[in-house]
């Protein structure tokens, strides 16, 4: 299987960045390494007791960047972040060329079994939402999807496509910031941590295409299961005017639209995420 990193040096640089970021966490966290059929999977946890909430981040993201999410969620429930294999981070770098969503779903099922988790609320962001929907473990009590991939094809307008191409070809902080400005609301600036991280990702990693919609049969299976969904008012990938009808056609339910938020969930909107999770936790 191909690896996410362009070369061994890139792998080392990403691991170093993640390790140092986790070491600087300003709240108590613990790390656990699991062995799965996909190789090594790293978990980062906070809170006391067996995890109630398990977060799966989006494309190119990792626990080291999702620390604000972990802090906000663990203030209410014991929480764990999964570094997906085949994504930049501390887990195994390999991923299949095809049928990734189903593969990721099986890996997440294995992780929940290895954790001995029970009655878990899976929280998925972007790609992580597609993984959460693909996971079929009976250990899952409910799902909370934020800016969810897997339900419809993501929209990529010309401005976003051009900014993303420039970011990949010339991964400078300026080009990353220019691109990420399209990921946040019009009154926000992209966080410095995300700018630094995504610059490193473009320099060290191969690209990951946006996940396609999950099979209609799988989405039909998820219909009626406890699930809450939220999306940013200004999400360019998943505009609410398109996502809301797509949700109604597939898994059903309402979509909460977070005011002022884009596709990227910044600290300013984490209270909205916690409130969303609390509806099913």
Buried (B, 14 or more C-beta within 10 A) or exposed (E): EEBBBEEEEBBEBBBEBBEEBBEEBEEEBEEEEBEBEBBBBBBBBBBEEBBBBBBBBBBBBBBBBBBBBBBBBBEBBBBBBBBBBBBBBBBBBBBEEEEBBBBBBBBBBBBBBBBEBEEBBBBBBBBBBBBBBBBBBEBBBBBBBBBBBBBBBBBEEEEBEEBBEBBBEEBEEEBBBBBBBBBBBEEBEBBEBBBBBBBBBBBBBBEBEBBBBBEEEBBEBBEEBBBBBBBBBBBBBBBBEBBBEBBEEBBBBEBBBBEBBBBBBBEBBBEBBBBBBEBBB
